[in-house]
Amino acid sequence: MLRMKRTLLMGLTTFLWAGAAWGADKYDFDPMHTQIGFGVKHLVISTVKGNFKEFSGNILYDPADLAASSVNVTIKAASIDTGVQKRDDDLRSPNFFDTAKFPELTFSSSRVVKQGDGYVAHGMLTMHGVSKEVTLPFTLAGPIKGMMGEQRIAAEGSLTVNRRDWGLTWDKTLETGGLVVSNEVKIEFAVEAVKK
């Protein structure tokens, strides 16, 4: 009898989970209309910006049930681009991302909640072999019908992280006491995604 109850409970749980997943629409990132970038202070006074050229991701979105919604992103670390080859090579080296050893950055949400006019995705950011939970605020627009009749949504947002928390600890101190490269890094994204 106890075994039967457990079986029924497991079946009901699976059914409810599957129903939530079926209720959410899946949107894959459109790389031609998506940017994932960052900004970091250099010599305290200026901001150097860059982006990643290779990435993939998807958004599961159910406006009627945010518990069924999620965000997943994978970024190729070696695709980093600041427009200066020497600097990019240094960023790929063991001084920073060590892309030969840690080829990917990932974000996987554990839950998505409504907050004000926008949303917040709580999840795990993995970078340089270190995984830490972050809070990712974003806005969402759409869905809208594209030029070929496809459904599209867009998400934009940013968060600031301390690179040292992920083991990116290289630094040099100026005579005035500031850092050559700041510890705080602002990650910015503008995503357009297509319903599959």
Buried (B, 14 or more C-beta within 10 A) or exposed (E): EEEEEEEEEEEEEEEEEEEBEEBBBBBEBBBEBBBBBBBBBBEEEEEBEBBBBBBEBBBBBBEEEBEBBBBBBBBBBBBBBBEEEEBBEBBBEEBBBBBEEBEBBBBBBEEBEEEEEEBBBEBEBBBBEEEEEBEBBBEBEBBEEBEEEBBBBBBBBBBEBEBEBBEBEEEEEEEEEEBEBBBEBBBBBBBBBBBE
